[in-house]
Amino acid sequence: MAVARTRSVAVIGVAGRTVEVEADVGNGLAGIHLIGLPDTALSEARDRVRSAMVNSSYPWPDARIIVSLFPASLPKRGSQFDLADVNMWHA
């Protein structure tokens, strides 16, 4: 699979900032890796996204998955980025 891209929004105070979400599925040790200053809730997205995929009858890839959130310097909190991850697998 090539790199998949989508967007999400990070809320900083009362303003929203666009966050680019990119995912790459490729060769390597199977697992999912998050890059780009994720907080604890976002790190738990691995389990939530996998559960959503499996319960929707989509196969979970047995490959190395890298999800990057740009800009990396912007703090990202909460689970709103999960939807962006799940939508990329359907593309």
MOPE-V382714 format. One record per residue. N is the residue number from 0. SS is DSSP state (alpha for helix, beta for strand, coil for the rest). PSI is psi as a letter, one per 30 degrees, with the letter a starting at -180 (999 if undefined). Layout:
n->N ss->SS psi->PSI
n->N ss->SS psi->PSI
This chain:
n->0 ss->coil psi->k
n->1 ss->coil psi->l
n->2 ss->coil psi->k
n->3 ss->beta psi->k
n->4 ss->beta psi->k
n->5 ss->beta psi->a
n->6 ss->beta psi->l
n->7 ss->beta psi->a
n->8 ss->beta psi->k
n->9 ss->beta psi->k
n->10 ss->beta psi->k
n->11 ss->beta psi->j
n->12 ss->coil psi->c
n->13 ss->coil psi->g
n->14 ss->beta psi->k
n->15 ss->beta psi->k
n->16 ss->beta psi->k
n->17 ss->beta psi->k
n->18 ss->beta psi->k
n->19 ss->beta psi->k
n->20 ss->beta psi->k
n->21 ss->beta psi->k
n->22 ss->beta psi->k
n->23 ss->beta psi->k
n->24 ss->beta psi->k
n->25 ss->beta psi->a
n->26 ss->coil psi->l
n->27 ss->coil psi->a
n->28 ss->coil psi->k
n->29 ss->coil psi->k
n->30 ss->beta psi->l
n->31 ss->beta psi->k
n->32 ss->beta psi->k
n->33 ss->beta psi->k
n->34 ss->beta psi->k
n->35 ss->coil psi->h
n->36 ss->coil psi->h
n->37 ss->beta psi->l
n->38 ss->coil psi->a
n->39 ss->alpha psi->e
n->40 ss->alpha psi->e
n->41 ss->alpha psi->e
n->42 ss->alpha psi->f
n->43 ss->coil psi->f
n->44 ss->alpha psi->f
n->45 ss->alpha psi->e
n->46 ss->alpha psi->e
n->47 ss->alpha psi->e
n->48 ss->alpha psi->e
n->49 ss->alpha psi->e
n->50 ss->alpha psi->e
n->51 ss->alpha psi->e
n->52 ss->alpha psi->e
n->53 ss->alpha psi->e
n->54 ss->alpha psi->f
n->55 ss->coil psi->g
n->56 ss->coil psi->g
n->57 ss->coil psi->k
n->58 ss->coil psi->k
n->59 ss->coil psi->k
n->60 ss->coil psi->k
n->61 ss->coil psi->i
n->62 ss->coil psi->l
n->63 ss->beta psi->k
n->64 ss->beta psi->k
n->65 ss->beta psi->k
n->66 ss->beta psi->k
n->67 ss->beta psi->k
n->68 ss->beta psi->j
n->69 ss->beta psi->k
n->70 ss->coil psi->k
n->71 ss->coil psi->f
n->72 ss->coil psi->f
n->73 ss->coil psi->k
n->74 ss->coil psi->k
n->75 ss->beta psi->k
n->76 ss->coil psi->k
n->77 ss->coil psi->a
n->78 ss->coil psi->g
n->79 ss->coil psi->f
n->80 ss->alpha psi->f
n->81 ss->alpha psi->e
n->82 ss->alpha psi->e
n->83 ss->alpha psi->e
n->84 ss->alpha psi->e
n->85 ss->alpha psi->e
n->86 ss->alpha psi->f
n->87 ss->alpha psi->e
n->88 ss->alpha psi->f
n->89 ss->coil psi->f
n->90 ss->coil psi->999
